Each structure stands twice: as C-alpha cells, then as structure tokens.
Amino acid sequence: MASQTDAVRATYRMARPGPLATLKGTVRDVLSRRRLIQYLVRADLKKHGSDTLLGNVWWILDPLLTMLVYVILIAIILRSNREAYPLFIFCAILPWKWFSSTIGAAVTGITTRELIIKQVNFPKIVLPIAITAGGVVSFAFGLVPLLAMLVFIYPSHVSGWLLALPIVAAVQFVLTLALSILASALTVFYRDIGNLAGHLLRLWFYLSPALYGTDQLDKIAKENPSLFSIYELNPFAAIFESYRNLIYYGQAPTWNLLGLVLLESLVLLVVAVLVFRRLEPSFAKIL
C-alpha cells in the first residue's frame, strides 16, 4: 500500500509542470487566446458604456469630479497655496483611478463568471488580463481632460517630457496586472478580500503622495520615521512622482526608483502567475 501511495505521489509530481514550464505554458495560452481577450475587453467596455446615460463619457468626467472634490477640500477649505494645484493632484488621481478601478474589477473577475468557468474549458488567466487591458482604455480617456488642462489652463507646464508618459504607464501596467491576477485568484478562496479591497485601496491612496508632494515629507520623516519607512516601500510613491515630474514639473522621472518598481513588479507578476495557475484547477469546484 505504501509503495502504491508513493507511486501515485511521484506520478502527480511528474505530471505537474515546474515553474518555468508553467510560465511558458501561460505565455502560449495567452497568445493563443488573443482574440478572446480582445472580445472580453470590447464586451466589458460596451457594457459599462451602455449602463449609464452618459456612457463612456464618465471615463472623462469621473477623474475630473474627483479632482474637484479634493480641490475644494484642500485648496479652498484648507487653503493650500501650491501653484496649479488642480493639475498637481490630477497627475495622481488619473493613474490611481486606473489602478483602483482595475483592481476592484479584478477582485470579482473570477467569482462573477461562475457559469462560463464551469461550462467552457479555457485558461482562466485571460479574465484578469482582459480586465487590466480594459483599464488602459479608461486611462487613455482620462488623458483627454489632462491634455485639455495643459493646453488651455496651464500651458506653461507643457514640455517634451510628456512624450515619456507611456514609459511610466507601462511600469504601472505591470504592477496592476500582477496584483489583478493575484487578487482574482485569491478571492475565489477568500471572499473577504472583496470586502477589504475598497478599504485597503483607500488607505493606500492616502499613504501615497497623491494630495501632497515629497517636498512635504521632511517633517513626517523626522517625527514618524517608521511611517516614512512604509512610505518608501510604497511603489506608488515612485509612480506618482514620476507622473508628476513629467506633467507638472516638466522634467525627467525618477528613473532609478521607477526601474526598481518595474523589477519588483516583474517578480510579483511571476509569483502571481504561478499562484494563479496552481489554484486554477480548483476554481470550478469552489465556485
């Protein structure tokens, strides 16, 4: 009996691919399902556009309305004297809207598709990938009011460094994709993640230099060194500052910090893919 059990375990270990084979297989699966991903992205965009009266225009209005709330709170009520403050915070609000809305959708990206997962055999990892790809479209729509603000309200902030925006966006995309894949898989087994996600994202936003700049952190660093240490580990500290350098200050992004975030995001992406593919066979049973 013991020998039979050992033989079964050995066969299972041989059948299960290793990390490198899993990554290669995932790349092949994603490339072979390109049309499915495109269809899912178009269907999701069409659905969100048809659910409201203004449709896709909300992708432009939403970050503007969020910016207006913070401008009233900080620039008017708290009387911040920072020059061009609406542009200053829009540099952070726009990418954060992209990130938070994508993660929010990815958290339920698997659990809300129970029927198709049980009835159709396909690599489930295309679901969070399609959600993340769709988020890029909403970010692109958000660039419309940003460019309008630069051209018509703050022309002095226009510079050639705006052409480097896709580089920073690419780094954010890798980070967002990694967290989307990981969150979508774990939520199948731990549904509380869906309830916690909104609160954690809100806390993450306020711990990031979105409403304030790094130049305001000297006092925090002296009085709360432990809190400042957490800030330094925050990838959005580098991402927000890089966007702000390109858009608001008209200078180069923080290349070293941005490169570090990219490296960490790539490692996280590998881990997320391995975790997802390991858990994927159990999705239909749990759902």
C-alpha positions as CSV (number, residue, x, y, z in Angstrom):
1,M,0.0,0.0,0.0
2,A,2.8,2.4,0.9
3,S,4.6,1.8,-2.4
4,Q,1.4,2.4,-4.3
5,T,0.9,5.7,-2.5
6,D,4.4,6.8,-3.2
7,A,4.0,5.8,-6.9
8,V,0.8,8.0,-7.1
9,R,2.6,11.0,-5.5
10,A,5.6,10.6,-7.8
11,T,3.3,10.4,-10.9
12,Y,1.5,13.6,-9.7
13,R,4.8,15.4,-9.2
14,M,5.8,14.4,-12.7
15,A,2.5,15.4,-14.2
16,R,2.6,18.8,-12.6
17,P,4.8,21.2,-14.6
18,G,7.5,23.2,-12.9
19,P,7.6,27.0,-12.5
20,L,9.4,27.6,-15.8
21,A,7.2,25.2,-17.8
22,T,4.1,26.9,-16.1
23,L,5.3,30.4,-17.2
24,K,6.0,29.2,-20.8
25,G,2.6,27.5,-21.0
26,T,0.9,30.6,-19.7
27,V,2.5,32.8,-22.4
28,R,1.4,30.3,-25.0
29,D,-2.1,30.2,-23.7
30,V,-2.4,34.0,-23.6
31,L,-1.0,34.4,-27.1
32,S,-3.3,31.7,-28.5
33,R,-6.3,33.4,-26.8
34,R,-5.6,37.0,-28.1
35,R,-9.0,37.2,-29.9
36,L,-10.8,36.0,-26.7
37,I,-9.0,38.7,-24.7
38,Q,-9.9,41.4,-27.3
39,Y,-13.6,40.2,-27.2
40,L,-13.7,40.4,-23.4
41,V,-12.2,43.9,-23.4
42,R,-14.7,45.1,-26.0
43,A,-17.7,43.4,-24.3
44,D,-16.7,45.0,-20.9
45,L,-16.3,48.4,-22.4
46,K,-19.6,48.2,-24.3
47,K,-21.4,47.0,-21.1
48,H,-20.0,49.8,-19.0
49,G,-20.8,52.3,-21.7
50,S,-24.4,51.2,-22.0
51,D,-25.1,51.0,-18.3
52,T,-25.3,54.8,-17.9
53,L,-26.9,57.7,-19.7
54,L,-23.6,59.4,-20.5
55,G,-21.9,56.1,-21.3
56,N,-18.1,56.3,-21.9
57,V,-18.1,60.0,-21.2
58,W,-17.9,59.0,-17.5
59,W,-14.3,57.9,-18.0
60,I,-13.5,61.5,-18.7
61,L,-15.9,63.1,-16.1
62,D,-15.1,60.8,-13.2
63,P,-11.4,61.8,-12.6
64,L,-12.4,65.5,-13.1
65,L,-15.1,65.3,-10.5
66,T,-12.8,63.5,-8.1
67,M,-10.2,66.3,-8.6
68,L,-12.8,68.9,-8.0
69,V,-13.7,67.4,-4.6
70,Y,-10.1,67.4,-3.4
71,V,-9.5,70.9,-4.8
72,I,-12.5,72.2,-2.8
73,L,-11.3,70.4,0.3
74,I,-7.6,71.2,0.2
75,A,-7.1,74.3,-2.0
76,I,-10.1,76.2,-0.8
77,I,-11.1,75.0,2.7
78,L,-7.5,74.1,3.9
79,R,-6.1,77.0,1.8
80,S,-3.2,75.2,0.1
81,N,-1.0,77.8,-1.7
82,R,0.6,75.3,-4.1
83,E,0.6,76.8,-7.7
84,A,-1.6,74.9,-10.2
85,Y,-2.9,72.6,-7.5
86,P,-5.7,71.1,-9.7
87,L,-3.0,69.9,-12.2
88,F,-0.8,68.8,-9.3
89,I,-3.3,66.3,-7.9
90,F,-4.7,65.3,-11.3
91,C,-1.3,63.8,-12.0
92,A,-2.0,61.3,-9.2
93,I,-5.8,61.0,-9.4
94,L,-5.8,59.9,-13.1
95,P,-3.4,56.9,-12.7
96,W,-4.9,56.0,-9.4
97,K,-8.4,55.8,-10.9
98,W,-6.9,53.4,-13.5
99,F,-5.3,51.3,-10.8
100,S,-8.1,51.2,-8.2
101,S,-10.9,50.6,-10.7
102,T,-8.9,47.7,-12.3
103,I,-8.2,46.0,-9.0
104,G,-11.8,46.5,-7.9
105,A,-13.0,44.7,-11.1
106,A,-10.3,42.0,-10.9
107,V,-11.3,41.1,-7.3
108,T,-14.6,39.7,-8.7
109,G,-13.3,38.9,-12.1
110,I,-13.4,35.1,-11.5
111,T,-16.2,34.8,-8.9
112,T,-18.8,36.6,-11.1
113,R,-18.2,34.3,-14.1
114,E,-19.1,31.0,-12.4
115,L,-21.2,29.7,-15.3
116,I,-18.7,30.2,-18.1
117,I,-15.9,28.8,-15.9
118,K,-17.9,25.6,-15.2
119,Q,-19.1,25.2,-18.8
120,V,-16.2,26.2,-21.0
121,N,-12.7,25.0,-20.9
122,F,-10.3,27.9,-21.4
123,P,-7.3,29.4,-19.5
124,K,-8.9,31.4,-16.8
125,I,-6.0,33.8,-16.5
126,V,-7.3,35.6,-19.6
127,L,-10.0,37.1,-17.4
128,P,-7.8,39.3,-15.2
129,I,-5.6,40.1,-18.2
130,A,-8.7,41.3,-20.1
131,I,-9.8,43.4,-17.1
132,T,-6.3,45.0,-16.9
133,A,-6.2,45.7,-20.6
134,G,-9.6,47.3,-20.4
135,G,-8.3,49.6,-17.7
136,V,-5.8,51.0,-20.1
137,V,-8.7,52.3,-22.2
138,S,-10.2,54.2,-19.3
139,F,-6.7,55.7,-18.6
140,A,-6.5,56.8,-22.2
141,F,-9.8,58.5,-22.0
142,G,-8.6,60.3,-18.9
143,L,-5.7,61.7,-20.8
144,V,-8.2,63.9,-22.8
145,P,-9.0,66.2,-19.9
146,L,-5.4,66.2,-18.8
147,L,-4.2,67.4,-22.2
148,A,-7.0,70.0,-22.2
149,M,-5.9,71.3,-18.8
150,L,-2.3,71.6,-20.0
151,V,-3.2,73.3,-23.3
152,F,-5.9,75.7,-22.2
153,I,-5.3,76.4,-18.5
154,Y,-1.7,75.5,-17.7
155,P,0.3,75.9,-20.9
156,S,3.5,76.8,-19.0
157,H,3.6,73.2,-17.8
158,V,3.7,71.7,-21.3
159,S,7.1,70.1,-22.1
160,G,8.6,67.4,-24.2
161,W,8.7,65.1,-21.2
162,L,5.0,64.4,-21.8
163,L,6.2,62.0,-24.5
164,A,7.6,59.8,-21.8
165,L,4.2,59.1,-20.2
166,P,3.8,55.7,-21.9
167,I,7.0,54.6,-20.1
168,V,5.6,55.3,-16.6
169,A,2.2,53.9,-17.7
170,A,3.9,50.7,-18.8
171,V,5.5,50.3,-15.3
172,Q,2.1,50.8,-13.7
173,F,0.5,48.3,-16.1
174,V,2.9,45.6,-15.0
175,L,2.2,46.3,-11.3
176,T,-1.5,46.4,-11.9
177,L,-1.5,43.2,-13.9
178,A,0.4,41.3,-11.2
179,L,-2.0,42.4,-8.5
180,S,-5.1,41.8,-10.6
181,I,-4.0,38.2,-11.3
182,L,-3.2,37.5,-7.7
183,A,-6.3,39.2,-6.3
184,S,-8.7,37.5,-8.7
185,A,-7.3,34.0,-7.8
186,L,-7.2,34.5,-4.0
187,T,-10.8,36.0,-3.9
188,V,-12.2,32.6,-5.1
189,F,-11.0,31.1,-1.8
190,Y,-11.2,34.1,0.5
191,R,-14.3,36.2,-0.4
192,D,-13.4,38.7,2.4
193,I,-10.8,40.1,0.1
194,G,-13.6,41.6,-1.9
195,N,-14.9,43.4,1.2
196,L,-11.5,44.6,2.3
197,A,-10.3,45.7,-1.2
198,G,-12.1,49.1,-1.1
199,H,-10.8,50.0,2.3
200,L,-7.2,48.9,1.6
201,L,-7.2,50.8,-1.7
202,R,-8.5,54.0,0.1
203,L,-5.8,53.7,2.8
204,W,-3.1,53.0,0.1
205,F,-4.2,56.2,-1.7
206,Y,-3.8,58.4,1.4
207,L,-0.5,56.9,2.2
208,S,0.8,57.8,-1.2
209,P,2.0,61.3,-2.3
210,A,-1.2,62.0,-4.2
211,L,-2.6,65.1,-2.4
212,Y,0.8,66.2,-1.3
213,G,4.3,66.1,-2.7
214,T,7.6,64.5,-1.5
215,D,8.7,68.0,-0.5
216,Q,6.2,67.9,2.3
217,L,7.5,64.7,3.8
218,D,10.6,66.1,5.7
219,K,8.6,66.8,8.8
220,I,6.9,63.4,8.7
221,A,10.3,61.7,8.3
222,K,11.6,63.4,11.4
223,E,8.6,62.9,13.6
224,N,7.5,59.4,12.4
225,P,10.5,57.5,10.9
226,S,8.6,54.2,10.9
227,L,5.7,55.8,8.9
228,F,8.2,57.2,6.5
229,S,9.8,53.8,6.1
230,I,6.4,52.4,5.0
231,Y,6.1,55.3,2.5
232,E,9.5,54.4,1.0
233,L,8.3,50.9,0.3
234,N,5.2,52.2,-1.5
235,P,5.5,51.7,-5.3
236,F,3.1,54.5,-5.9
237,A,5.4,56.9,-4.3
238,A,7.8,56.5,-7.3
239,I,4.9,56.2,-9.8
240,F,3.1,59.3,-8.7
241,E,6.3,61.3,-8.5
242,S,7.3,60.1,-12.0
243,Y,3.9,61.2,-13.5
244,R,4.2,64.5,-11.6
245,N,7.7,65.1,-12.9
246,L,6.6,64.6,-16.5
247,I,3.4,66.6,-16.3
248,Y,3.7,69.1,-13.6
249,Y,7.4,69.9,-13.3
250,G,8.4,69.2,-16.9
251,Q,11.4,67.1,-16.0
252,A,12.7,63.6,-16.1
253,P,11.0,60.9,-13.9
254,T,12.8,59.3,-11.1
255,W,14.4,56.6,-13.3
256,N,16.2,54.7,-10.5
257,L,13.0,54.3,-8.4
258,L,10.9,53.6,-11.4
259,G,13.3,50.9,-12.5
260,L,13.1,49.4,-9.0
261,V,9.3,49.4,-9.1
262,L,9.4,47.7,-12.5
263,L,11.8,45.0,-11.3
264,E,9.7,44.3,-8.2
265,S,6.5,44.3,-10.3
266,L,8.0,41.7,-12.7
267,V,8.9,39.5,-9.8
268,L,5.4,39.9,-8.4
269,L,3.9,39.1,-11.8
270,V,5.8,35.8,-12.0
271,V,4.7,34.9,-8.5
272,A,1.1,35.9,-9.3
273,V,1.0,33.8,-12.5
274,L,2.4,30.7,-10.6
275,V,-0.1,31.1,-7.8
276,F,-3.0,31.6,-10.3
277,R,-2.1,28.5,-12.4
278,R,-1.6,26.4,-9.2
279,L,-5.1,27.4,-7.9
280,E,-6.9,27.4,-11.3
281,P,-7.9,23.7,-11.4
282,S,-9.9,24.2,-8.2
283,F,-11.9,27.2,-9.4
284,A,-14.8,25.2,-10.7
285,K,-15.1,23.1,-7.5
286,I,-15.0,26.1,-5.2
287,L,-17.4,28.2,-7.3
